[in-house]
Amino acid sequence: MNINASILDNTSQDSAPCILIADDDMSVLYALEWVLKDVSCKIVSAMNVEDAIKVAMREHPNLAILDMRMPINIKSAGLFNPYAGADICKELRNHPSTKDIPIIMLTVMSEPEGMPESLNAGADEYLTKPFNPETLLKTVKRYIKS
């Protein structure tokens, strides 16, 4: 997997839905890909805010799964904003071609802290980490028909 962005194709169909996953923790990206392995889709991933926005604009995913606490740019020490993952959500909501993408926000933040921030940023769903694979899969399948 490329450190900044990658594509995993779980299907040979060009018309398969696309899911963007964005998290700065490689183990979380792998776990998400593993949970989504049986969903017939193309998975695109990013490890920082800028790459996630670029990938979303290029790929126009059918669903985005975003980490709430993600650095603006993982390579830029000192530019860490712990809530920058919400910036992806806000950016997608403000762009005409991505404003209708369903967004699931994942975070280690407790519900009282993270839920209002996620929902105010425009997320459709809010799940905490560590996530329950069955719950995540059920949530994804509400938006992606495989």
HELIX and SHEET records of a PDB file:
HELIX    1   1 MET A   26  VAL A   35  1                                  10    
HELIX    2   2 LEU A   36  ASP A   38  5                                   3    
HELIX    3   3 VAL A   49  GLU A   59  1                                  11    
HELIX    4   4 GLY A   85  ASN A   94  1                                  10    
HELIX    5   5 GLU A  111  ALA A  121  1                                  11    
HELIX    6   6 PRO A  133  TYR A  143  1                                  11    
SHEET    1   A 6 ALA A   5  ASP A   9  0                                        
SHEET    2   A 6 LYS A  42  ALA A  46 -1                                        
SHEET    3   A 6 CYS A  18  ALA A  22  1                                        
SHEET    4   A 6 LEU A  63  ASP A  67  1                                        
SHEET    5   A 6 ILE A 103  THR A 107  1                                        
SHEET    6   A 6 GLU A 125  THR A 128  1                                        
END                                                                             
